């Protein structure tokens, strides 16, 4: 009986954890440049004295889906899409450098260039600061040019250059903030081969239909495990009644 209950209990637990991962992916279906998390349920034998007769399910992450999202033309000068598998370097909340595909850029009230999540974009010498300007342009190589406020169009000058990197995707790990970092903790060098497409935004690579189907499947698995727990309780009660009758 304990084997039956343990199997159902762990199955319900990890079905719920899988549901949380799927819900997180679905919640970011409209987040620019988002890379969905991948997970799976696997069987794990319980090791101990005697035979390994107990097996429980375990929900585990198997990495991230790095397939590109859909390119959406916006015509907005500060919307950029990174080419190939390159990434934009940003400053994380802890002050360290991290990497993202999110390209919905804007100028904050403090004059810093940041993405839609409020993470400062890194330039050649730290976060990019934008002085008051009538026009801001971002070149294909990440070069930021501005026309200072009150100046004629021909006064456009190069201000800084966005740091673009070309990471080894197998060496990246995603943090709880949604940013990627090197698994060894090292900072990646800038790569001049990575280019940006201005006026284009990359969408999330989450397939909403697949995510919804997975949500339904996880919910049904959870319900099945809960029914198994109820059945185990009924069987236990029936066994107790039989023992009392025999006594």
N, C-alpha and C positions, 0 to 999 in steps of 0.2 A: 504493500500500500504506500509506503514512504517513497518508493521509486516513482510510482504513478504521480503522487502529489508534487514531488520535486521536479519532475519533467514538465508538468503543467505550469508550475509556479515560475520556473526560469524561462519557459517559452513565452509566458505572458509579459514578463519583465522586459525581455529583449525585443519583443514585438512592439512594445510601447517606445523603447529607445529608437528603434528603426522609424517609428512614426514621427518622432521628434526630428530626426534628420531630414525626412521627407518634407515635413512641414516647414523646416528652415529653408530648404531649397525652393519650395513653392512660394514662400514669403518673399524671396528675392528674384522672382521671375521678371520683374521690371527694373532690377538694379543693373545699371550699365556695367559691362565687363565682368559680371559675376560668373564664377566657376563653381558648378555644383559639386557637392560632396558625394562620394560613392561609398556605399556600405553594403554589407551582406550578413546573413545569418549562417553560422556554421555549427556543426555538431562537435561537442567536446566531451570525451569520456571523463568520468570522475575517477581519479586515481586514488588508491588506498589499499588496505588489507583485503586479500581475497581477489576475486575476479572483478574486472572493470565492467560491472553489469549496469551501472548507471551512466546515462548520457544526458547532457543538458545542451540547450542552444545558447550560442553566444553571438551577440551583435558586435561587429567590428568594422572599423573604417578601412577601406582599401585604397584610399587616395582621393584624388580629385579629377574631375573631367576637364581636360584642357582643350577640348574642341572649341573652335571659335564661335562666338555668338553672331547673330544677324547684324549686318551693317545697315545703319539707318542714316540716310542723308538728312541733316538738320539745317544746313546753311549757316549755322552759328559759328562765328570765328573761333570761339574758345572750346568748341567740341572737337575732340581729336580721337582718332582710332590708331592704335599701334599696329605696325605691320608684323607679319609672321608670328613668332612666339615671344616677341619682345615685351617688356613691361616698363612702366613709368615708376621712377623712384620717388617715394614720398616719405615724410617724417611721421612716424607713428606717435601715439600718445605718450610713450615712454621716452621720446626724443631720439630714438634710434631709427635707422633707415630701414624701410620695408618696400615691397613692390606690389603693384596692382595694374590691372588692365583698365581700370575705370578712367574714362577720359572726359567726363562732363566738368570742365574746369570753369573757375570763376575767380573774381578778385574779392577777397574778404574786406570787411570794414577796416581791418588793420593794414590793408594794402598788400596782403600776401596772396600769391596764386595758390589756390587749393582746388581739390576735386569736390564732387557733390557730397561726400561724406565729411567734409571739413578738414581733410588731411593735407597739410602744406606740401606742395610739389617741390622737389629738390632740383636745384640748378647746379652750376659748376662749383659753387662755393657755399652750398647750403640752401635753405629755403629761398624761393624766388620772391623778391619784393618788387611790386609794381608801383611806380610813382603815378600821380595823377596824369591821365592820358586821354586824348580824344579818340585814339584808335590803338588796338592791340592786334598784332598778327603773329601767328605761330607757323614757322616754316616746316618743311618736310623733315628737316634734320633736327627739329626741336628748338631752333633759334627763335627767340622772342624779340620782336621789334615793336616799338611804340612811337606814336606821334605825341609828344608832350602837349599838355593842355595849352591851348592858345597859339600853337605853332602851326605853320602851313604844312600840307601833306608831304612836301619834299624834305621836311625836317625829320623824317622817320629815322630812327637810330636803333642799332642792335643793343639790347639790354642784357640778355642772359641766354642760356641754353638749357632746356629741360634735360635732366639726366635720364637717358634711356639705356636699359640693360638687356642683355641676351642670356637669360639664365638656363641652366640645365634643369629641365622640369622635374627630373627624377630626384634632384637635390633640394627641392622646395617643399616647405611645410606651411600650411595655412594656420594662422592664429585665430583666436576667438574674435578678433577685430576684423576678420575677413582679409587681412593682408598676408602676403607671402614673404617668407624669409628663408635664407639658406639654412639647411639643417646643421651645418657646422658653425653657424653664427657669424660667418664672415660677410663683409660688405662687397657687393659686386662692382666691378669697374664699369664705367660708361662704355657704350659700344656705338661707334659712329655709323655702323651699318644699319642700325634700326631706324626706321622712318615713321613719320606720322602723317596721317591723312586728315587735313583740317576740314571742318564742316560736316564730318561724319562721326557717328557715335556707334560703338559696338554694344549690342544688347546682351542680356544674360543668355547663357547657353542651356538654361533649364527648359525642358519641354513640359509645358503646363499640363498637357493631356496625359503624358506618361506619369507625371508626379501625382495627378489626381487618381489615376488607376492604382498607383502604388499605395496611396493613402487608403483607398477602399480595401486593397488586399491586406495591408497591415491591420486594419480594423477588424477584418473578418478573422484573421489569425488570432488576434487578441481575444475575440469573442469565443473562438473555439477552445482556447486554453482555459478561459474562465469556466466554460461549460464542463471541461474535464475536471476542474477543481470541484465543481458542484457534484459531478458524478462520483468522484472519489469520496466525498462526504456522505452521499447517499449509500454507497457500498459499505462504508465504515459503519454507518448506523444499522444497516441490514445485518452485518456480521455480528454486531453487538446484540441485536435482538435474538439471533439464532443461538448465541452462546448462553444468553439468559434462559431461553427455552430448554436447552439441554441441561442447564443446571437445575 
